[in-house]
Amino acid sequence: MEEKVEATNPPTTEVPKKKGKGKIGIVVLIIIILLLICSLLFMLFNNNKLQNILNDKFKSEEGVLTTTVERAVNEYGLRLEKADLENYIKTSNYLSITELMNIVGETDVKCSEAEAYKDGTVYLNGCTVDGVGSPISYGVKKEDPITEAAPTVEGTTVTVYETKGPYGSSLSLIKPINMENVVAHKIDIDVEYYTQNSVTIINNKYLAYLDKNQLAQLYDILKEEKVASQENYSGIYLYKMDGSYLIYNYAAIYKNNKYYLYSLKDNKYISDVGYDHLSPYINGCGTTGPAEYLNTLKGNNIAVVKDKKYGVVDITTGKEVIPIKYTSFLRQDKMLVARENKKGVLYSLDGKEILNNGKIDNIFAVSNNAYVFASVDGHVKLLLINGNELYDFGEYTVDHLHIMGSTVDTITAQIAETSASSDCITFKYDMSTGKGTSEKNMCGGISKPILYFYPKKDMNIKVTFDDPSILETTYPKYNNGWEVTAKKDGSLYDNKGKYYYALYWDEEKVHTTNFNEGFYVTKDNAIDFLEEKLSYIGLNDKERNEFIMYWLPILEKNKKSLVYFELTEERNSYSKININPKPDSMLRIVIHIKKVNKKTKINEEKLVPFERNGFTVVEWGGTTY
């Protein structure tokens, strides 16, 4: 809108020069004020218009949607677009799909394809809810989705960009196109960025990363100092639940090899109790690799270990939710099996005691949060979660769960006979007939296979198994396959931008060897043996280190062992993995370990070196006898 100012003839009376300048100044000032008012009205009108669009677009859609799955996917798409428009009102910028998913947070909706566009719309495809339902889509696929640029890194220095706006400051690792009103914070993280892939901004306040000692650190970006810098600690960890940062006012400080609960809000310790471990891996097999955060079980509850005893505490108060007295914990679905002197108690993740009556001698496993394998009066029984008996398998002496599995029709548990035995009893219940069977066999299964990817360029990868029924625990969750983006440095990201260093699973299927060939290994030469053979086969430093960290304790505990390496061709014969795009070279290795009581002669296995060419994939895992 323009204002026309008509010129007038000057009066004949002579006006002092100084006074004329004053009148001109007043006119200019009035024009400036009018322009400012117009600009403000335009901005308010534009924001009101966007807000009206926002309000109209995100009214309830329940009358339109036909199924629960369709409703959930559509609501998720609307929430993403709502977050994008709200951000646009504040910053005049649209966000990438990863940024939008981080804003919206965790959801049961999982999509194989997701994109965001410069008009504030999103496209979702292949979406299911908790793995249920036929995949459906949301929105319209368009050209040129918004992509994220790479973070700004120079050696060990990461740059964080603070954009100042009318609604406060926003922080990003991505350099803005327009640097007006932007402050660059340069932070030394003590390690080359590409070596740990864990730098992230949390709560628009903290930079979280792993230092050169692979310990988590927390930096307050706006204060330009480490969090709790007055404390003398080695590392400081935030908490996550189901992959999302949960509570920003609490952390765990790691010092003198102990974990202490700490309040960031009050800048003081919540208690003086030091724990040997917080958030121990209680989902089955062990884990390797550095932790960037600590996982809670549910809400504020976190599993702890103190003096070799397990329990659960509230991270905000330090109060014991489940007493720290159990010799082991096993998490299965939404339940915890806690054992003390071979007596089992079943808890929910919020600490409620579910099953613990006087007749139950031990609890081995829980399936689908509904069925319990337990020992009652010397009999192995399948119980309902309320304690009612579903099936009696008979009298057995067994010690602990080895593998748990279930399908639509069957529930299976393989339970070891003793703590040191390689013999198991497999109990199977047929849901359709109401009958159960039991069979003695060798404890089997492939433990902790993990899959590394090394593409020559960033690429989207899909991974599926020919027989997914063999899968037990998977991380991330196997939902009709895995779909990840693999970076050139080997790091993996899901469609929400969540980082993984490898794909992980357990296999139920038993595949054994007769040890006609292999190696005899003792506790004393185990390290040298593993380093030599794994290097010869072709594992790199990182893969070799993680392999040894997991399997060395087993060889040392056995003292004397027979070892056989199962390589790619044999592995493919019973557990085929489909990877798209197809790798140029792939190595699969499974170590078989059998405890022996004396020195044993064995024909030496002839190993074949692996050659890495182009897009390379490496898998390793193992099993014990």
N, C-alpha and C positions, 0 to 999 in steps of 0.2 A: 504494500500500500504506500503510495507516494503522496506527499503534501506539496501543493503548488503555492509558492510564495511570490505574489506579484510585486514588482518594483514600483515605487512611487517617486514622483519628482521631488527633489529636495526643496525645502522652503527657501524663499528669497532672503529671509532673515539669516544672517550669518550666525552659525552655531559654533560655540567653542569646540575645538578638535577633541579634547579630552572627553567632553560630555557625549559627543557622537559615538565615540568608541564604546562607551558604556551601553548605549542603546543597542548597538550591533551585538555586543556580548550577550545581552539579555535575550535577544532573538535567537542567537545560536544555542544558548542554554535551553530555551524552550523547545527548539527543534530536537535537541539531543534527548530531552526528557520524553518528548512524544515518541521518538524512535525506540527508546528503551521500553516504554509502555506497550508499544505495538509488538516488540519482540517478546516481551513477557506474556502478553495475551496470546500470541501465536504459539508459544511453548506450552502454555497451559491448555490451549485448545487442542494442540497436537497430543499432549499427554492424556487429556480427558477423552479424546477420540480413541486412543489406543486402549485406555482403561475400559471404555465402553465396549470395544471389540472383545477385550479380555473377559469382561463380565458376561457378555452375550454368548461367547463361544464356549465358556466352561460351565454352563448350566447343566443340570443333571441330564444324562442321556439314557436313563434306565428304560424309558418307554420304547426306545429304538432297538436296544440290544436284545438278542434272542437267547444267548447262552451265557453261563457263568464265565466261561473262558473268553468268549467274545467281549463280554462286558469288562473283564479285567484288563484285556489287551487295549481296548479302546480308552478306558480310563487312564491307563499308563501313558498312552500316546498323548492324551489331552493334558496330563500333568506335565509331560516334557515340554509341550508347546506353551503351556501356561508359564512355566519357569523361563522359557526363552523370551516371551513377550514382556514379562516382568523385568527381566534383565535389560531388555532393549529400552524400556521406559527409563531405566536408571542410567544406562551407559551408552545408548545408541549403537550397541554392538550385539549381533547374534552369536550364539555359542556353538561349539562343536557338540556332537552327540555324547562324547565322553564327559565333557563338562556338565552337560544337562543331566546325565545319569548320576553323576556325583552329587548334584544338587538335590535331585529327587530322592536318592538313597536306595537302599535294598528293596527288592520286590520279588514276588514269586514268578513274575513274568520273565521268561528268557527267550531271546530272539536270535536267530542265526545271522540276521542282517539288520543293521540299524544305521541311519544317516540323518543328518540335520542340514537344513538349507538356509540360504540368505533371506528368505521371506518369512522365517519364523516357523516353518512347518517341519515335520519329521516323517520319516518312513521307517516302518518296522515290518520285518518279514520273517516267516518261519517261527512264529511265536507260540509258545505253550505256557501253561501255568503249572508250576511244580512238576513239569514233565508230563502233564495230563492234557488230553485233547488233541484234535487235529490241528497242525500248524496253520495259523491265520496271519493276515497282514493288517497294517494300519497305514493310512495315508497313501500318497502317490510318489513313486520313485521318480527322481528328477536328476538332471545332470549337475555336475560340479557341487558335490556336498562340501560343507565346511570341514576342512582338515586342520589338524593341529601342527604347528611348526615345532621344530626341535628346541628344547631348552637351551639357553645361552650358557655355555660352559667354557672356561679357559683353565686348563690344567685342573687344579683342585678347587677352583673358585666357581661358585654358582651365582648367577645374577637373578635376583628377584625384583620384579617390576611392580611398584606401588602406583596405582592410578588413583588420583584424588578427584572425587566428584561431589556433587551436592548431597549425596546420601552416605558419604563416608569414603574410605579407601578400600580398594580391592587389590589383592595380591595375585601375581601370576608368574610362572616360570617362562612364559612365552612373551617375547618382546612385542609390545603393541605396534601397530602400523603407525599410529599417530602418537608421538612421544610428548605431546603437550600435556602439562600437568602430571607428568610421570617422574617418579624418583626411582633410581636404580640402586638397590642394596646389593653389595658384593659380599658374599659369605664364603669363607674358607672352610671346607668340610673335611679337610685332612686326607682326602683320598680322591683318586681320579674317578669322575662320575661314572664312566662306563664299566668300572670294575664291580660296582655293587647295585646299581639300578634301583635304588631305593629312595631317592630324593623326592619328597612330596610336600606340598603345602597343606596344612590341616587347619580347619576352622578359620581360614582367612587370617591366621595369626602366626602359626608355627611352621618352621621348616624342620621336617623330620628326616633323618638320614643315618646311615651306618658309617662309622669312622674307620680308620685304617686298621683298628683292632676288631672290626666287625661287631662293635657294640653300638646300640641305638643312642642317638643324641637328639636333643630338641633345642631349637634356636628360636627365640622371640624376635621376629623380623623387625617390627616397628621399634622395639626397645634396643635392638641391635646388641643383644647379649644372649648367652646360653641361659636356658631356663634353670632356675635354682642354682645359679652360678656361685652362690655363697656356700653351697654344700660341696664337700670333697667326695665326688663319686666317679665311677668308671663309666656308667651308662644310665640313661633315664628312658623309661618306656611308657607310652600311652597304651590304652586298652582298646580292643576291638571286640565286637560281637557279630558273627556271621559276615565278616569281611568289612564292616563299617566301623569307623571310629565312633565310640559310644559316649564316653564321658571326657570332657576336655579339662575339667577342674581337678582331675586326679591322675596320678602317675605312680610308677614303681621306680625307686632309685636302687641301682645295683652298686654296692660297694663292699669291699672286703669279702667278696664271693657270697654275699647274701642279698636278698631282695627286701626292701622296706617300703611300706605303703606311705604315700606322700600326698599332701593336699597342695595343689598349685594355687588354689584360691587363698589359702591362709599362709602359704609358704612355711609349712611345718610338717613334721612326721605325724601320721595318724596314730601310730603306736611304735614301741621300741622293739617289736618282735621282728627278727630277721628270718626269712624263709630260705631254704636251700634251693627251692624252685617255685616259680609261679607259672601257672598255665602249662604244666607238664603235658607231654604228648600221651594221652590216655585213650586214643581211639584204636589201639591195636599195636602195630609195629612201631619201632622207633623212628626218629626223624633226624635229618642232618641239615646243615646250612644255618646261617645266622638268623636270629629273630629280629624283626623290625618293630614288633609290637607284641602285646600279650593278649591272648584270646580269653574272654570271659565265657562262662558256660551259659548263663542267662542273666540279663539285667546286670546287677552289680556283683554277681557271684563269680569267683574264680577258684579253680582248683589249686591247692598248694601242697608242698612237701616240706616237712620239718622233721629232722632226725629220723629220716626214712619212713615217716608216717604220712599218710594222705588225709586230706580234709578239704573243706570249702570255706572260704571267708568272704565277707562283704568288703569290697575294696574301699568303700567310703567311710566305714566305721572300724574295720579290723575285727568285727565280731565273727565268731565261728558259726557258720550256718550248718555245716556238717562237722562233727567233732574230728579233730586231727588225731586219729587213732588207728586208721586202717592200713593194712600192709600193701594193699593194691587198690587201684581204681580202674574201671573199664567203662568208657562211655559207649553206649549203643543207642543210636537214634536220640530220643529225648529222655533217656534214662541213664543212671549211673549204677553200676554194680560195684559195691564196696565190700572188700573182703578183709576179715580179721580172724587169724587163726583158722583159716579154711571155712569160716562161717560167712555166708553172703547176706548182704542187706541191699535191697533195691530202693533207690532214691529217684525222685524227679530232679531236673536240673535246678529247680528253685529251692532244693533242700528238703522237700517233703518226703517222709518215709512212706514208701508205697507197699512194700512186701517184706515182712519180717515177723513171721509167727514162730512159735516154739517148735513146730513140726518140721520146718525146713532146715536141713543140715547145711546146704550150700546152694548158691545161685551161680549158674555158669554163663547164661546168655539170655538176651532179650531180643525178640524179633518183632518188627513192625509196631513197637510200643504196645503190644497186645499179648504176646506169648512168651513164656518164661521156661527155659530148661533149668531144672533144679533137682537136687538130691533130697529125697524125703524118706526117712527111715531106711536108708541104704538103697532105695530104688531111684533110678533116673526117671523123672516125670516131666511131661509137658503140661504147664499150668497156664490158666488165664491170668491176666494181670491182677485180678481180685483174689488170686490164690486158689480158685477152684480147679480141680483136676480135669485135664482134657484127655491125657493118655499116659498109661504106665508102661514103660519099656522093660521093666523088670529090675532085678538086683544087679548092680554094677559098682565096682570100685573105680572111680575116675577122679581126676584132680583139677584140671583147669581147661578152659576153652582154647582150642587151637584155631578153628575156622568156623565162622557162622555164615549161613546162606539161606536165602528163601526165594521162591518164585511164586507165581499166582497159585500154583497147585500144591507146593510142598514147602516144609520148613525143615532145615537141616542144621545140625550142629556136630562138628567133629571135636571130640573132647579127649585130651591126653589122659592116659591111665595113671601116670605118676608125674611128678615135677621134672624128673630127669629122663623120662621114657620117650622113645621115638614111635611108640605104638599108640594108636588112637582107636576109639570107638566112634563110628559115624551113626548118629541117630537121625532118622528121617521120618517125618510124619506127612501122610498123604491127606490133604484137606478134602478131596472129593470122596474118599472112602472112609475116612475116620480111622484108618489103620496106620500103625507105625512099624518100622523095621530097624534093626541095628546090625552093624557089621564091623568086625575088628579089621583094622588095616594100618598101614604105615602112615604116620602123620605127614600130610603133604601140603601142596599149594606153593605158589611162588610169592615170596615176600618182597615187598617194596620194589617192584619194577618202577623205574622212572625213565622218562623220555626227554632227551635234550635235542634241540633243533639249532642248526647252524646254517642259515640261508646266506646266500651271497648278496641279497638285497632284502629289504623289508617285504614281507609277504603274508597274506592271509592263508591259514592252513586248516584243513579239516582232517580229524583223525577218528576212525571207527574200527571196531573189532568185528571179525567175521562171526564170532560167537560171544556176544556181550554177556551171556549168562555166567561166564566164568569170573566176572568182576565182582569183587567184594567192596572194600573201601576205595573210593576214588576222590582225588583232589586235583583240580576243581571237580565238582560233581559231573559225572558222565551222563549227559542228557541227550540220548540218541546220538552220541558222539561228542567230541570236543571241537570247538571252533575258536582259534586264537590267532592273534597277529604276532608273528615272530620277527624280531629285529635282528640286524646283522650281528649284534653282540651276543645273541643267544637268549635274550630276555623275551618273555612271553606276556601278552596282555589279552584279557578277554574283552568282550564288547562293551564293558563298562570302564575299561582302562585299568583294571586291577592287574597287578604284576604277579607273575609266577616265574621261578627259575627253571622249572621242569614240570611235566605232567606225571602224576603219581597214581598208583592203584595197587591192590592186592588181588591175586587170582585164587579162585577156589579149586580149580582143576588140578588133580594130582598127576604129575609127570615125573617119573623116577628113572634112575640109572642103576645098573648093576655093579658099577665101579670095577669093570674089567680093565679099565685104564683110568689114569688120573695121576694124583700125587699124594705122597704121605707127608703131612705137615705137622710140626710140633709147635707148641706155644712159643718156644725160643726163636724159631726161624720164621714165624708167621709174617712179620712185617717185611723182611727181606724177600720172602717168597711172593707175597702179594705185589709188592712194588715191581719186582722183576717180571712176573708173568703178565700183569696188567699193562705194563709199558710195552712189552713185546706184542701183546694182542693189539694194542693201539688206543687205549684210553689216554686222554690228555691229563694235565696236572689236576684240574678241578674235578674231573670225573673220577680219577684215581683216588684222590684224597677223600672224596665223599664215599666211594665204595669201601675203602679201607676203614673209615670211621664207623661204618655200619657193621661190617662183617668181621673185623679184627677181634672185637670182644667175644664173639662166638668161638672163634678158633682158639683164643687164649683160655676161655672157660673150659673147652673140651680137653685141652692139653695135648691130645693126640687126635688127629683127624685124617680122613681121606677126602680129597678134593677133586672134583671133576668140573671142567668148564664146558657148558653147553653153549654153542655158538649159533650164528644166525640161521643157517639152513635147518638145523634140528629144531630150533625154536619156532621157526615158521611152520613146521609140519603139524603143530597142534594148536598154536596160538597166533593166527595171522592178523597183522595190523594193516589197515588200509590208510595211506596218507596221500592227500591230494593238496597241492601238486606232489607228484611222486619224487622222492629224493634221488639224487644221483648216486649216493652211496649210503649204506646203512649197516650199522653194527649192532647186533643183539647178543647179549652175554648173560648167562645165568650160572651162578656158582652153586654147586651141590656140595654140601658139607655133611660128612658122616663121622660121628664120634666113634673112636676105637679105643680099646684098653691096652693095646700093646703095639710095638712097631710092626708094621704090616707092609709086605712086599706088594707092589702094584706096577703093572706095565705103564710106563710114562706116556701120558697123552701128548700127541703131536699137535701143537697149536699153529694156527695160520695167522700171520699179521694182517691187520686191516689197513686199507689205504683210503684216505679221505680225499674225495673228489667232488667239487661243486657243492650243491646243496646236500649237507650231511646230517644224518639223524643217528643218534646213539641211544641205546637202551641198556640198562643193567638191572639185575635183580638176583634173587637167590632162594634157596630152600635148604632145610636141614632135615637130617634123618636121626 
